[in-house]
Amino acid sequence: MTILNHILGFPRIGYKRELKIAQEMYWSKKISKSKLKKIGKKIRIKNLKIQKKMGLDFLSVGDFAWYDHVLTTSMMLGNIPKRFINSHNKINLDTLFYIARGVSCNQKSTYPSEMTKWFNTNYHYIVPEFHKDSNFKFSWKQLFEEIDEALLIGKNIKPILLGPMSYLWLGKTYEFTFNRFNLLDEILNIYKNILIQLKKKGIQWVQIDEPILSLDLSSEWKKKFIYSYNYLKCDVNILLTTYFGNVFHNLDIIQEIPIQGIHLDLVEGNYNILNLHKYFSKDLIISLGIINGKNIWKTDLLKYYTLIKKLLKHRNNIWIGSSCSLMHVPIDLDQEKRIKTELKILFSFAVQKCYELNLLKNSLNINNIDLLESWVLPLFTYNNINDNNHKNNNIKHQILNLNKNNYQRKSSYKDRYIKQKNKLNLPILPITTIGSLPQTKDLRDLRFKFKYGSINKKEYQKEIFKIIKYNIREQEKLDIDVLVHGEPERNDMVEYFGENLEGFLFTDYGWVQSYGSRCVKPPIIFSDISRIYPITLDWIKYAQSLTKKPVKGMLTGPVTILLWSFVREDISQQEIATQISLALKDEIYDLEKNGINIIQIDEPALREGLPLRDIDKEKYLSWAVNAFKLSVSDVKDTTQIHTHMCYCDFNDIIQAISNLDADVITIETARSNMEILDCFKNFRYPNSIGPGFYDIHSPNIPQEKDIIKLINQAMKIIPIQKLWINPDCGLKTRTWIEVNNSLKNLVSATKKIRENIS
């Protein structure tokens, strides 16, 4: 039997972020809806042609989304929150954007749905809302439109659907006595009808993603899983797709449901390929996810060639594919013109990963490894020279000499609190922001000119200082208590630090979608990490010289720098995080020595790195927390350490958050209407907390009365002596008009609360 290949999804943003640009132009009313749709279609057609050109046996359809694929599924099922349904019950593209971003009209604001992280990735999705009176109706026919587009390019189409069980898991219920399984039959009925319609269109295989199979499922969820797929049984072949971990703890489900294929993530699942044939019936297609969909290094195709050849002795119905969707990696390495050849030949972006699949498929089918050897040779060469060229013996020595005293502050929080209170002399309910302030087109153009040599360092610094001065003055006018310099010098919170540390490599077009129109360009960690000069000191010192109010030093934490980069694979993540911590430790020392009394080290990715299974979580949290504590362990008691986290479920890491021992933690809560604070009701968090009092990702201006309501809610849970007031995240994506109006209301609301307290 011939080996077949496929991917689980292709990046949807476009080669030059065309989707992002078009979305933002549409939102600002600079292009029409029809123009936006044309751009989306153009991206989809190009993606399909790439897959066909690269020799994939199936063209994946349904991986495109206008915001995220979970929200697309909500639209498909007609699961629209009532506040977004208009008088005509019309559901269209604007409805989708309103759900994601909220809507403001005639002084009335409609808050968006919640947003959170997609499993253990930096991708976000809009959380489905479930109510006991929720109704479902097939309302969004985009999938069938995309299938018709694809059929003009190739006949072997593989539609992709987010599975009904994972969709139900990812949503949120709003009535405590309500069981979401009451909605299951109605949802399954829509899925069944979709499958029937796909069969009528001649579709042979449908990819149904059920990533929750990598999680620990209760017996009730397992029973419903089996029930659901027996309900969906029909003439179309189902490839049940799992990823982000091993699923053998849920093997009893997979073995019992009527599916025709199973996809396994061999990268994060850590399966023994040679034993796979023992667990599945001989009729079942096994799709091997061997190409890493979350990192950019070439795959050792020779290793997989050998293993798959051995597996083929036991069964011949094998497919090969990406471990997960390729939406988590950049699109095309060929766009990168400035990466040195000796490093560039080590990498593989989405297009190249499709090529890898075709290369391995052809080699297996003709029993020839010549092309594989030349493809992987650079990897072997790199690994052989890595000990000499990419190791820093000084860093190695520092790590070996660390002891338990290097992972803790000198005094307890109780003692530090008193010293910091006397030193900083802040009012009750101190007001601050998370760090970044609006980044205008002029500012982005300035950074671009400096990056490509149009202006020199002195000219660049002079202009950045002007912007910092403006930022400080605006905050003083608003009467904010703890100021920030606004981060005008930073393109991205991780990329900026990577650019100023040894061991990182950068791309020009290595964009990856984070959510909606938000794209990030993760750096590549290719060798040992160290700091050779101060990174933020000049900017923060200058900002502090402009005001008598405290200005926060702003750093990105070691775990976030690690997880939001493409990491080397020859050493552990723990070791890389420790290297970053030691570099940040030097930076913190310089800030403190120069009179910066408040330093914020952001760790929004801490929850993201949490393994999916309970059995693996404690080990990760132990070294992740230690990485943070190592970076701050030497600071003075009077230096106040802040950290920030956003868009995640804090319940299962609340003890780890406490273990960080940051003096102040700021967290995202506004989008969930303070519901995230519920985890602090049962857990007596010892340190200070700044919950977000308005959602910065929405263009809506928060009203004073709404902020007062949220502050009052927070004061019921957090002692006022430990409560900080702040937005829920950085403000760089907002305009100055939005920021000034929002912060003005935040400050006035806080002052009214203070008066009542007095």
ABEGO torsion letter per residue (X at the ends): XBBBBBBAEBBAAEAAGAAAAAAAAAAAGABBAAAAAAAAAAAAAAAAAAAAAAGBABBBBGABBAABAAAAAAAAAGBBBAAABBAAGBBBAAAAAAAAAEBBBGGBBBBBBBBBBBEABABBBBBBBBBAABBBBBABAAAAAAAAAAAAABABBBBBBBBAAAAAAABBBABAABBAAAAAAAAAAAAAAAAAAAAAAGBABBBBBBAAAABBBBAAAAAAAAAAAAAABBABBBBBBBBGEBAAAAAAAAAABBBABBBBBAAAAGBBAAAAAAABBAABBBBBBABBAABABBBBAAAAAAAAAAAAAABABBBBBBABBAAABBABAAABAABBAAAAAABBBAAAAAAAAAAAAAAAAAGBAAAAAAAAAAAAAAAAAAAAAABBAAAAAAAAABBAAAABBABBAAAAAAAAAAAAGBBBGBBBBAGBBBBBAAAAAAAAAAAAGABBAAAAAAAAAAAAAAAAAAAAAAGBABBBAGGAABABAAAAAAAABBGBBBBAAABBBABEABBBBBBBBABBBBBABBAAAAAAAAAAAABABBBBBBBBBAAAAAAABBBBAABBAAAAAAAAAAAAAAAAAAAAAAGBABBBBBBAAAAAABBABAAAAAAAAAAAAAAAAAAAAABBAABBBBBBBBGBBAAAAAAAAAAAGBABBBBBAAAAGGAAAAAAAABBBABBBBBBABBAABABBBBAAAAAAAAAAAAAABBAAABBBBBABBAAABBAAAAAAAAAAAAAAAAAAAAAAX
